[in-house]
Amino acid sequence: MRLHLFEPRPEAHIRKSLEYLAEANLAWVEHQAAAEHHAALAKMYAERIARIEAEIKDVNHPRSLARQMPEEARDEGDRARPESVVAYPSRAAR
């Protein structure tokens, strides 16, 4: 019988390869989750940009038409619009 003290055993290589495979699978799942998160953020910011651009367009558009509109129609267009940003009272004021 021959002693194999310093020779690597095939089972050790397979076991190490399985560990590397498990690590790679875990990293893949983590990166997939991160990619989904970033895709959701990108979609959210695209919608936010479109909403802000529409608000800016709505604000600029009636002003240019106000010169051409009759006096009664101007009063309807000058109504106060709700703010797009809500200011909450500070904690000290509560």
MODELLER restraints for C-alpha pairs under 7 A, 6 or more apart:
rsr = mdl.restraints
at = mdl.atoms
rsr.add(forms.Gaussian(group=physical.xy_distance, feature=features.Distance(at['CA:66:A'], at['CA:74:A']), mean=6.18, stdev=0.5))
